[in-house]
Amino acid sequence: MAESKARKTATKPAAEPAAKTAAKKTAAAKTAVKPRKPESHLAMVRRARRINRELAELYPYAHPELDFENPFQLLVATVLSAQTTDLRVNQTTPALFAKYPTPEDMAAANPEELEEIIRPTGFFRNKAKSLIGLSTALRDEFGGEVPGRLADLVTLPGVGRKTANVVLGNAFGVPGITVDTHFGRLARRFGWTTEDDPVKVELAVAEIFPKSEWTMLSHRVVFHGRRICHSQKPACGACPIAPLCPAYGEGELDPEKARKLLKYEMGGQPGQRLRPPSDFPGEAAARADATAHQGRVADQGVEA
């Protein structure tokens, strides 16, 4: 009997040190994501508008990241921006607009020459066809001018509601919600809608915010999606609006690891524009802003 007890004692694993156990519990508590309570529509609207205010504070310089000088240039740049970065478009358009400064010039372009100029943006054959088509329509149907109405813009080849809203909001001052991949992703993560269709997302979000906010809301959400709330690895642990986000916990929670995921000026790097507006932060200012925002996160604590 004594021999049996001795064998059981010998095979029993040693108890884990209390300090190590406590450390594990503390680490687990820090990364734990608290479940959210069911939310009424009114509470969602209030939270959504607070997110917009927080994003306005986080990105007071939010703006379109495509370089342009007139509505035609913005229209062309937006068509080129599909499936590529704004920086790539901005590197391509100077030569493009030097050769084809007006719709009349672009409508008469040699397709192969146009394709060669825009090749770096990808899908250059389809994009060249759209650019020649929309330029021809502008020349023949709109007197060589970009129309300032959604109903007219969406009749142009290669122009959908997203492109039309970009042009209306940023070239004509007509409020519009731009639902690109970033905006749609964040609208769902923020719990503003469950829709996947861009038009349905646009209509759902339009009911939450006053019309006067639509254009700037679009810029702020896209800025946040590109810089912090990424598609594959959102930097949850370094996100200043994490306490307002139902999707908190989908990304990296550790603050140090999350900071390494930050992009553009949030990570101390330049943005996507070659010729940014004068109020856009330079690299030094960006580093200071990023540090300030990270300090704000540390002070407030990141929780669901």
N, C-alpha and C positions, 0 to 999 in steps of 0.2 A: 504493500500500500504506500509506504513512504517513498519507495523507489518510483512508483507511478506518478506521484505528486511531483517529484523532482523532475521527471521527464517533461511533464506539462509545463512546469515553470521554466525549464530550459528552452522549450520551443515557443513560448509566448513572446511576441515581439516587444522590444523595449518601448516604453511610453515616450511619445514625442515631447521634447522640451517645451515647457509652458510658454517661454518667450517666442519660440518659433510658431507655435499654434496661434498665439495672440497676433503675431505679425501677419499670418495668413488671413485671419479674420478681418484685420484692419484693411488689408489690400483688397479683400473681397468686398468690403463695405464701400470702399472708395469707388469701385467700378460697378457697383450694383445699380441697376436701372429700376426706379420705382414705377410701378404700373400707374397709368393715368386713369382718373375717374371718367365716366361718361360725360360728354360735354354737350351742352345745349347749343342751338344755332346762334343764339345771342352771345353766349360766352365765346364761341369760335370767332365770331365777327370782331368782338372786342380784342381777343388775343391776336387776330390777324392784323388789326390796325396798330396794335402795339408793336408787332414785329416790324411793320412798315416804318414806324417811328424809330425803332432801334436800328434798322438798316440805314435810315437817313442819317443817323448820328455816326454810324460806322463808315458809311461811304458818302460823305457830303459832296464829293466831287464826281459822283456817278454820272456817266455820260455814254453816248455811243462810241464804241472803240474803233469804228471805221473812219478813216480820214476822208473828208469830202469838203467841197466848197460850194456845191449847189445841189438842187434836188436830183438832177440827172446823175451826177457822180454818186450820190448816196444810193440811188436806185440800182445802178450798175454794181456798186461795191457790195450791196446786200445780196444781190443775185449770186455774185462770185463767192460769197462767204459760206455757202452751203458746203458742208462736209470738209471744211478747212478752218484754219484759225484766222482771226481778224488781222493778226500781224502779217500773215502770208499775203492776204489781200492787199494790205497797206504797202507791202513791198512790191506788189505787182501793178497797182493802179497808176502810179506816176507815168510810166511808159505808155500805158494804155490810153490815158487821157491826153497825153501829149500827141499821140497819133490820131485819136478820135475824140476831139473835145466836145462835139455836139451829137445829138441824135442823128442828124443828117449824115455826118461823117461816119458814124458807126453803122448806119443802115446800108451804106455803100461799101462797107469793108469787105476785103477779100477774106472768105472764111478761114482759109489756111493760115493767113498772116495773123488774123485775130486769135486763132487757136494757139499759135506759137507763143504769143504774148501772155495769154492767160493760162498756159499749160501748168505753171507751178501751183495753181489753185486746185488742180484735180478736176476730173470729169469735164475736161476743157471742150470737148466736141459738143456735148449737150449745152454747156454754158454759152458757147459761142453762138449756137443756134438760137438760144433764148435772147441773147443780147442783140443780135441782128434783128430778130423778130420784134422785140419790144421797141427797138429804135425805129424800125420801119413803121410800127403802129403810132408811135409818138409823132413821127414826121407826117404821116398821111391822115391821121385821125384827130390829132391834138395840136396841130400847128407847131410841132417841134418843142412843145412844152410838156413837162410832167404834170398830169392833172392832180388836183388837190382833193379828190373825192375817192373814198374806198371803192365805190361801185365802178368807177372808171379804172382805177389802178389794177384791180383784179382781172380785168379783161386783157391786160397785156401778157404776152407769152412769158412764161417762167415766173410770173408774179402771183403769189397767193396772199392770204390775209396777213401772214406774219411779215412778209416783205412790205406789204402795203402799209401796215401799222407802223413799221420802222420809219418809212418815208413820211407818213402823215405826222407822226409825233415829233420827228427831229428836223424835218425840212419845212413843215407848214404850221407847226404848233397845234395840230389837231390831236386831242388826247386819243391814245390807243394802247391796247395791251399786246405786247409782243410775246407770243408763246413759242419760244424755241425749246430745244431739248432741256436746257438748264431751267427755264421758267416752269415747264411742265413738271419736271422732277421735283423741284422745290415746292410747287403748289400742292403736290400730293404729300410730300413729306411734312409740310406744315399743316396738313389736314384741311386745306381750303377746298379741296375737291378730291374725288376718287376717279375722275374721268381720265382717259388716256387720249381721246381725240382732242387735238389742239383747239378746234372751234368750241367744243363743249367746255374745255378748260377756260378759255377766254370768257365765255358767257358766265360761267360760274363765278370767276374772280371779279368780273365787272359788277356783280351784284353785291360784293362785299365792300368795295372801296368807292369813294366818290370819284366822278369822272376826272376831276382836276388832278388826281393822283396817278392816273393810269400810266402815263408815259414814264414818269420818274420811278414809279413802283417797278416797272419792267426793267429799267436800268439797274436798280438796287438789287433785285432778285437775281438777275443775270450775273452781276458783279459777285454776289455771294456764292452763286453756284460755281463760278470759275475759280474763285480764290479759296474758299473754305469748304463748302458743302458739295464736294465732288461726287461724281457718279459712283465710282468703285470704292474709293476710300475717303469718305467724308471725315473731316478733322473735328469730330464732336468734342474732344477734350480741349480744343482751343477755340471753340465757337462762342462768341459773346451772347448769342441769342439762344443757347442751348436750353435754358430754363423754360423757354416758350415753345419748344419744339417737341411734338409728339413722337418724332422719329429719333430722338436722342438715344444713342446706344447702337445705331446701325453702323457707325464708324468707329475709329480709334478713340478710346476714352482716356488713355494715359496722356496727360498734358504735354509731356516732353516729346513723346512720339508724334502726337497730333501736330505740334508746332512744325515739325519737319515736313508735314504734308502741305503746309500753307504755300500758296502760289502768288506770283506777281508781287505787288507792293506789300501784301500781308506777310510775305516771306522775305521781304527785303530786296526783291528783284523788280525790274521795270515791268510795265504793263504791256499792252498789245498795240499801242499807237506809236507811230513814228513822229507824228506832230500832235502831241496832246494839247489840250487847252491850257491856258496860263495858270488856271487854278488847280490843275492836276498835280499831285505831289511828286516831286523828284525822288531820286533814290534815297537821298539822305533823309528827307522828310518822311518817306515811306517807312524806312527802318524805325524812325522815332514813333510814327503812328502805330506800327505793328507792335512795338514794345509797349506802348501805352495801352493798347487794346488787350494784349496778353496780361498786363498787370491788372487790368480791370477784371478779366476773367478770374485771375487768382484771388483778387479781393472778394469777389462776389461768390466764388465757388461755382462749380459746374454741376448742376443737378437736373433731373428731369422736371 
